[in-house]
Amino acid sequence: MKVLSAIRKRMAKEQPFSGLRVGMALHVEAKTGILAIALSEAGAKVRLASCNPLSTDDSVAAALKEHFGIEVHARKWETLEEYYQNLNAVIDLSPDFVIDDGADLITMLHTSRREKLDNVKGGNEETTTGIIRLRALASQRKLKFPVISVNDAHMKYLFDNRYGTGQSTFDGWMTATNLLVAGKKLVVAGYGWCGRGIAMRAKGLGANVIVTEVDPIRAIEAVMDGFEVKPMAQAAREADIIITATGCRDVVREEHLRNIKDGCVLGNSGHFDNEISKRALEELGGKPVRVREFVDEYRFPDGRRIYLLCEGRLMNLGAGQGHPVEIMDMSFSIQALSLQYLSENYEKMLPSVYNVPKEIDNEVARLKLKAMGIKIDRLTREQKLYLSGWEGGT
């Protein structure tokens, strides 16, 4: 993680977080561990919980505790009760700043743990689902501190959401199923940046890709990118594999499951486990039987067998190892720099959701290019004058 390493080295000297308490709810895996260490070395007292019951690497949690003195409240296969206990343990720190993924931590601060709310000066949000929730909170004027949308930084969503999700989804697929993708009909629900990445990688693996969408512009884009576009009701009849990545609930629901193809494998790369209706699966197929570590089988009365990966949770982190290190190098560099920006500017910021400052996006891009050994051109003085003028011509 060469970009984050450069930022970490500078921050260790400058100590921008000296005396600050930082509460984090992120997927507890190796790349997250490096971010936590970087913030700790920059002076922060860090407490970390997972933002998903399945996404903790227990060896990373143990290493952070034993070798770096960072308090971690997380384990693989947490129950929901343990999950919320661990988030509460982070809030017990009385954090000055929070880093969230999915907005559960920030939501709890605004609901069940309001007694800790006044101490929080600001936060970062990592993912699309969390930003949707926080923008809704802000639109109702209920958000109580400024939050930076790390998710909407160009150096995050163009790479993390697209290339990261695209590759890590199939890392999770292979670990969970060990099944072939080539030649199969694979449905991608949602053609946002995550869906784009999944569809791109599925095509590269030889799948016949069908996209489902509710947004007409994205649907046209998917067609122009060479994919079939169909309603889920039609796509489910044909699908060998369905992967959801929408940030919405009940994307695959009872009406689709009643007509789903025998042997279809359902997976989700969206943040929450509600994109595929588990309630509908149980109503139609009864209690599931675990046939592999990350695969549950539902047996319908007519003999059809449907398979759900990772209990409907993030398959790329439940069964896979998450996004590649080169991707998270950029995303977590934005996290670190955005946290520094917040710590220096929060007093001037109203409670709202803010985009990552352009200079942070550009700094991460420059550092990444340098790490890759790539040089680019610069505008000449004449070109700058031309681009700032209005007369045009020669």
C-alpha positions as CSV (number, residue, x, y, z in Angstrom):
1,M,0.0,0.0,0.0
2,K,2.5,2.6,-1.3
3,V,0.1,5.5,-1.3
4,L,-1.1,4.9,2.3
5,S,2.5,4.2,3.4
6,A,3.6,7.7,2.2
7,I,0.7,9.3,4.0
8,R,1.3,7.2,7.1
9,K,5.0,8.2,7.2
10,R,4.1,11.9,7.0
11,M,1.4,11.7,9.6
12,A,3.6,9.8,12.0
13,K,5.9,12.8,12.0
14,E,3.2,15.5,12.1
15,Q,0.8,13.7,14.6
16,P,-2.4,15.4,13.3
17,F,-4.6,13.2,15.5
18,S,-2.8,13.6,18.7
19,G,-5.2,13.2,21.6
20,L,-8.2,12.3,19.4
21,R,-10.4,9.3,19.8
22,V,-11.4,7.6,16.5
23,G,-14.2,5.0,16.4
24,M,-14.2,2.8,13.3
25,A,-16.8,0.4,11.9
26,L,-15.1,-1.2,8.8
27,H,-14.5,-4.7,7.4
28,V,-11.8,-6.0,9.7
29,E,-9.3,-7.4,7.3
30,A,-5.7,-6.8,6.4
31,K,-6.1,-3.5,4.5
32,T,-8.3,-2.1,7.2
33,G,-5.7,-3.1,9.7
34,I,-3.1,-0.9,7.9
35,L,-5.4,2.1,8.1
36,A,-6.1,1.6,11.8
37,I,-2.3,1.4,12.4
38,A,-1.7,4.5,10.4
39,L,-4.2,6.5,12.4
40,S,-2.9,5.1,15.7
41,E,0.7,6.1,14.7
42,A,-0.6,9.6,13.9
43,G,-1.7,10.0,17.5
44,A,-5.3,8.7,17.6
45,K,-6.7,6.3,20.1
46,V,-8.5,3.8,17.7
47,R,-11.2,1.4,18.5
48,L,-12.5,-0.9,15.7
49,A,-15.5,-3.0,15.1
50,S,-16.7,-4.8,12.0
51,C,-19.4,-3.3,9.8
52,N,-20.6,-6.8,8.8
53,P,-21.0,-10.0,10.8
54,L,-19.1,-12.1,8.2
55,S,-16.3,-9.8,7.1
56,T,-13.8,-10.1,9.9
57,D,-10.5,-11.9,9.4
58,D,-9.8,-13.2,13.0
59,S,-6.1,-13.3,12.4
60,V,-6.1,-9.6,11.6
61,A,-8.2,-8.8,14.6
62,A,-5.8,-10.7,16.8
63,A,-2.7,-9.1,15.3
64,L,-4.0,-5.6,15.8
65,K,-4.7,-6.3,19.4
66,E,-1.5,-8.2,20.2
67,H,1.1,-6.4,18.2
68,F,-0.2,-2.8,17.8
69,G,-2.3,-2.3,20.9
70,I,-5.5,-1.4,18.9
71,E,-8.7,-2.4,20.6
72,V,-10.8,-4.6,18.2
73,H,-14.3,-5.8,18.8
74,A,-15.0,-8.2,16.0
75,R,-15.0,-11.9,15.0
76,K,-16.0,-13.9,12.0
77,W,-19.6,-15.2,12.1
78,E,-20.8,-12.8,14.7
79,T,-24.4,-13.1,15.7
80,L,-26.5,-10.0,15.2
81,E,-26.5,-9.5,19.0
82,E,-22.7,-9.6,19.0
83,Y,-22.5,-7.3,16.0
84,Y,-24.5,-4.6,17.8
85,Q,-22.6,-5.2,21.1
86,N,-19.4,-4.6,19.2
87,L,-20.6,-1.4,17.6
88,N,-21.7,-0.2,21.1
89,A,-18.2,-0.9,22.4
90,V,-16.8,1.5,19.8
91,I,-19.3,4.1,20.8
92,D,-18.3,3.6,24.4
93,L,-15.0,5.1,23.5
94,S,-16.8,8.5,23.2
95,P,-15.1,9.1,19.8
96,D,-14.3,12.5,18.5
97,F,-14.5,11.2,14.9
98,V,-16.0,8.1,13.4
99,I,-15.2,6.2,10.2
100,D,-18.2,4.1,9.1
101,D,-19.1,1.7,6.3
102,G,-22.8,1.3,5.8
103,A,-23.8,4.0,8.4
104,D,-24.8,1.6,11.2
105,L,-22.4,3.3,13.6
106,I,-23.6,6.8,12.8
107,T,-27.3,5.6,12.9
108,M,-26.8,4.2,16.4
109,L,-25.3,7.5,17.5
110,H,-28.4,9.3,16.3
111,T,-30.8,6.8,17.8
112,S,-30.0,4.4,20.7
113,R,-26.7,6.1,21.7
114,R,-27.6,9.8,21.6
115,E,-25.8,10.4,24.9
116,K,-22.5,10.1,23.0
117,L,-23.6,12.3,20.1
118,D,-22.5,15.7,21.3
119,N,-18.9,14.6,21.5
120,V,-18.7,13.6,17.9
121,K,-17.2,16.3,15.7
122,G,-17.4,14.6,12.3
123,G,-17.2,11.4,10.4
124,N,-16.4,9.6,7.1
125,E,-18.6,7.2,5.3
126,E,-17.1,4.5,3.0
127,T,-19.9,3.1,0.9
128,T,-22.9,3.8,-1.3
129,T,-25.4,2.2,1.1
130,G,-24.2,4.4,4.0
131,I,-24.3,7.6,1.9
132,I,-27.9,6.9,0.8
133,R,-28.9,6.6,4.5
134,L,-26.9,9.7,5.6
135,R,-28.3,11.9,2.8
136,A,-31.8,10.9,3.9
137,L,-30.9,11.8,7.5
138,A,-29.4,15.1,6.3
139,S,-32.5,15.9,4.2
140,Q,-34.6,15.6,7.3
141,R,-32.2,17.9,9.1
142,K,-31.5,15.2,11.7
143,L,-27.8,14.7,11.0
144,K,-25.9,16.2,13.9
145,F,-22.3,16.5,12.5
146,P,-20.5,16.8,9.2
147,V,-19.8,13.6,7.3
148,I,-17.5,13.3,4.3
149,S,-18.6,10.9,1.6
150,V,-15.5,9.0,0.9
151,N,-17.6,6.8,-1.4
152,D,-18.1,9.7,-3.9
153,A,-14.4,10.5,-4.3
154,H,-13.3,9.8,-7.9
155,M,-10.3,7.8,-6.6
156,K,-12.7,5.7,-4.6
157,Y,-15.8,4.8,-6.7
158,L,-14.1,4.7,-10.1
159,F,-11.7,2.0,-8.8
160,D,-12.9,0.5,-5.5
161,N,-16.6,0.2,-6.5
162,R,-15.8,-0.9,-10.1
163,Y,-12.5,-2.8,-10.2
164,G,-12.5,-3.8,-6.5
165,T,-16.0,-5.2,-6.4
166,G,-15.7,-6.7,-9.8
167,Q,-12.6,-8.8,-8.8
168,S,-13.5,-9.5,-5.2
169,T,-17.0,-10.7,-6.0
170,F,-15.5,-13.6,-8.0
171,D,-12.8,-14.2,-5.4
172,G,-15.8,-14.9,-3.1
173,W,-17.6,-16.9,-5.8
174,M,-14.7,-19.3,-6.3
175,T,-14.1,-19.7,-2.6
176,A,-17.8,-20.4,-1.8
177,T,-18.7,-22.6,-4.8
178,N,-15.7,-23.7,-6.9
179,L,-18.0,-23.6,-9.8
180,L,-17.4,-22.5,-13.4
181,V,-18.6,-19.1,-14.6
182,A,-17.9,-19.5,-18.3
183,G,-20.9,-20.4,-20.4
184,K,-23.5,-19.7,-17.7
185,K,-26.2,-17.0,-17.7
186,L,-25.3,-14.6,-15.0
187,V,-27.6,-11.8,-13.9
188,V,-26.2,-8.6,-12.4
189,A,-28.8,-6.7,-10.5
190,G,-27.9,-3.0,-10.6
191,Y,-25.6,-1.2,-13.1
192,G,-24.0,1.4,-10.8
193,W,-20.3,1.3,-10.4
194,C,-20.3,-1.9,-8.5
195,G,-22.6,-3.6,-11.0
196,R,-20.5,-2.3,-13.9
197,G,-17.4,-4.0,-12.3
198,I,-19.2,-7.3,-11.7
199,A,-20.7,-7.4,-15.2
200,M,-17.3,-6.6,-16.7
201,R,-15.5,-9.3,-14.8
202,A,-18.3,-11.8,-15.5
203,K,-18.0,-11.1,-19.2
204,G,-14.3,-11.6,-19.0
205,L,-14.8,-15.0,-17.3
206,G,-17.0,-16.1,-20.2
207,A,-20.5,-15.6,-18.7
208,N,-23.5,-14.6,-20.8
209,V,-24.4,-11.5,-18.8
210,I,-27.9,-10.1,-18.3
211,V,-28.4,-6.8,-16.4
212,T,-31.5,-5.7,-14.5
213,E,-32.0,-2.0,-13.7
214,V,-34.7,0.5,-12.6
215,D,-32.8,3.5,-13.9
216,P,-33.4,4.1,-17.7
217,I,-30.1,5.8,-18.3
218,R,-28.1,3.1,-16.7
219,A,-30.1,0.5,-18.5
220,I,-29.2,2.1,-21.9
221,E,-25.6,2.3,-20.8
222,A,-25.6,-1.5,-20.1
223,V,-27.0,-2.1,-23.5
224,M,-24.4,0.1,-25.1
225,D,-21.7,-1.8,-23.1
226,G,-22.9,-5.0,-24.8
227,F,-25.1,-6.6,-22.2
228,E,-28.7,-7.9,-22.4
229,V,-31.1,-5.9,-20.2
230,K,-34.3,-7.5,-18.9
231,P,-36.7,-7.3,-15.9
232,M,-35.7,-9.5,-13.0
233,A,-39.0,-11.5,-13.5
234,Q,-37.8,-12.6,-16.9
235,A,-34.1,-12.8,-16.1
236,A,-34.7,-15.1,-13.0
237,R,-36.3,-17.7,-15.3
238,E,-33.1,-18.0,-17.3
239,A,-30.3,-17.4,-14.7
240,D,-27.8,-19.9,-13.5
241,I,-26.3,-17.2,-11.2
242,I,-27.8,-14.0,-9.8
243,I,-25.6,-11.4,-8.1
244,T,-27.1,-8.2,-6.6
245,A,-25.3,-4.9,-6.1
246,T,-28.0,-2.2,-5.8
247,G,-28.0,-0.8,-2.2
248,C,-31.8,-1.5,-2.2
249,R,-33.9,-4.2,-0.6
250,D,-35.9,-7.1,-2.0
251,V,-34.3,-7.0,-5.4
252,V,-34.8,-10.8,-5.6
253,R,-38.2,-11.5,-3.9
254,E,-41.0,-13.9,-3.9
255,E,-42.4,-13.2,-7.3
256,H,-39.0,-13.9,-8.8
257,L,-38.2,-17.0,-6.6
258,R,-41.5,-18.7,-7.6
259,N,-40.2,-18.9,-11.2
260,I,-36.5,-19.2,-10.6
261,K,-34.5,-21.8,-12.4
262,D,-33.6,-25.0,-10.6
263,G,-30.0,-24.9,-9.3
264,C,-29.7,-21.1,-9.5
265,V,-27.0,-19.7,-7.2
266,L,-27.8,-16.3,-5.5
267,G,-25.1,-14.0,-4.2
268,N,-25.0,-10.4,-3.0
269,S,-22.2,-7.8,-3.2
270,G,-24.3,-5.0,-1.8
271,H,-23.7,-3.9,1.8
272,F,-26.8,-5.3,3.6
273,D,-28.3,-8.8,3.6
274,N,-31.7,-7.7,2.4
275,E,-31.2,-7.5,-1.4
276,I,-32.2,-11.1,-1.7
277,S,-35.3,-11.8,0.4
278,K,-34.4,-14.6,2.9
279,R,-37.9,-14.4,4.3
280,A,-39.3,-15.3,0.9
281,L,-36.7,-18.1,0.4
282,E,-37.7,-19.7,3.7
283,E,-41.4,-19.4,3.0
284,L,-40.9,-21.2,-0.3
285,G,-38.1,-23.5,0.6
286,G,-38.1,-24.0,4.3
287,K,-35.1,-23.8,6.6
288,P,-31.9,-24.0,4.6
289,V,-29.4,-26.8,4.7
290,R,-25.7,-25.8,4.7
291,V,-24.0,-27.8,2.0
292,R,-20.7,-25.9,2.0
293,E,-19.2,-23.5,4.4
294,F,-20.6,-20.5,2.6
295,V,-23.5,-22.1,0.7
296,D,-27.1,-22.7,2.0
297,E,-29.5,-24.9,-0.1
298,Y,-33.2,-24.2,-0.2
299,R,-35.4,-27.1,-1.3
300,F,-38.7,-26.1,-2.9
301,P,-41.7,-28.5,-2.8
302,D,-41.5,-29.0,-6.6
303,G,-38.0,-30.4,-6.3
304,R,-36.1,-27.2,-7.3
305,R,-33.0,-26.5,-5.3
306,I,-31.8,-22.9,-4.9
307,Y,-28.5,-21.9,-3.4
308,L,-27.7,-18.7,-1.3
309,L,-24.1,-17.6,-0.7
310,C,-22.9,-16.2,2.6
311,E,-26.4,-15.9,4.1
312,G,-27.1,-13.1,1.6
313,R,-24.3,-11.0,3.0
314,L,-21.4,-9.6,1.1
315,M,-20.0,-12.5,-0.8
316,N,-16.8,-10.7,-1.6
317,L,-15.9,-10.3,2.1
318,G,-17.9,-13.2,3.6
319,A,-16.2,-15.8,1.4
320,G,-13.6,-13.7,-0.3
321,Q,-10.8,-11.5,1.0
322,G,-12.3,-8.2,-0.1
323,H,-10.9,-5.8,-2.6
324,P,-7.3,-6.2,-3.8
325,V,-4.7,-4.3,-1.8
326,E,-3.8,-2.0,-4.7
327,I,-7.5,-0.8,-4.7
328,M,-7.8,-0.3,-1.0
329,D,-4.5,1.6,-0.9
330,M,-6.4,4.4,-2.7
331,S,-9.7,4.2,-0.8
332,F,-8.0,4.1,2.7
333,S,-5.6,6.9,1.7
334,I,-8.7,9.0,1.0
335,Q,-10.1,8.0,4.4
336,A,-6.9,9.1,6.2
337,L,-6.7,12.4,4.4
338,S,-10.4,13.1,4.8
339,L,-10.2,12.5,8.5
340,Q,-7.3,15.0,8.7
341,Y,-9.4,17.5,6.7
342,L,-12.3,17.0,9.1
343,S,-10.1,17.4,12.2
344,E,-8.8,20.7,10.9
345,N,-12.1,22.1,9.5
346,Y,-15.0,20.6,11.4
347,E,-15.7,23.9,13.3
348,K,-16.5,25.6,10.0
349,M,-18.7,22.8,8.7
350,L,-22.4,22.5,9.1
351,P,-24.1,19.1,9.8
352,S,-24.3,17.8,6.3
353,V,-22.8,15.2,3.8
354,Y,-19.8,16.7,2.0
355,N,-17.9,15.5,-1.0
356,V,-14.2,14.8,-0.6
357,P,-12.2,18.0,-1.4
358,K,-10.8,17.9,-4.9
359,E,-7.3,18.5,-3.7
360,I,-7.5,15.2,-1.7
361,D,-8.7,13.3,-4.8
362,N,-5.9,14.8,-6.8
363,E,-3.2,14.1,-4.2
364,V,-4.1,10.4,-4.0
365,A,-4.1,10.2,-7.8
366,R,-0.6,11.8,-8.0
367,L,0.7,9.5,-5.3
368,K,-0.7,6.5,-7.0
369,L,0.8,7.4,-10.3
370,K,4.2,7.9,-8.6
371,A,3.9,4.5,-6.9
372,M,3.1,3.0,-10.3
373,G,6.1,4.7,-12.0
374,I,3.8,6.6,-14.4
375,K,4.4,10.1,-15.6
376,I,1.8,12.3,-17.3
377,D,1.8,15.6,-19.2
378,R,1.3,19.1,-17.9
379,L,-0.6,21.9,-19.5
380,T,1.6,24.6,-21.1
381,R,1.0,28.3,-20.2
382,E,-0.6,28.8,-23.6
383,Q,-2.9,25.8,-23.1
384,K,-4.0,27.1,-19.6
385,L,-4.8,30.5,-21.2
386,Y,-6.7,28.9,-24.0
387,L,-8.8,26.8,-21.6
388,S,-9.6,29.8,-19.4
389,G,-10.7,31.9,-22.3
390,W,-14.0,32.1,-24.3
391,E,-13.0,33.3,-27.8
392,G,-11.9,29.9,-29.0
393,G,-10.7,29.5,-32.6
394,T,-7.0,29.2,-33.4
